[in-house]
Amino acid sequence: QVQLVESGGGLVQAGGSLRLSCVVLGNTLSIDSMGWYRQAPGKQRELVATITSGGSTKYAVSVKDRFTISRDNAKSAVFLQMNSLEPEDTAVYYCDLILWGPTSKLEYWGPGTQVTVSS
């Protein structure tokens, strides 16, 4: 079974930085993409950033100039460097993994890690 292990969340002051990590456990021979989503209280879960196996990235407009998504050499881990954090970034952040399965794409989610930005 594939599992995602997240780390790096916590409490930070506005203007500070955090680095989220997501490590994939299990066989991941064919990763399509990995990414980060977040859900704030009273809001829908939204895409923060994604990175494909080919290295293409996509960001939400609200984080484009502040966050950077990256992957490790084996492409079995994904990171989110978050700079200039704002209180509006407060949310539970979820790691997302999409694999090419035998017959279709398979999606896995991490348990979520809390990011709280205080003003």
Secondary structure, 3 states (H helix, E strand, C coil): CCEEEEECCEEEECCCCEEEEEEEECCCCCEEEEEEEEECCCCCCEEEEEEECCCCEEECHHHCCCEEEEECCCCCEEEEEECCCCHHHCEEEEEEEEEECCCCEEEEECCCEEEEEEC
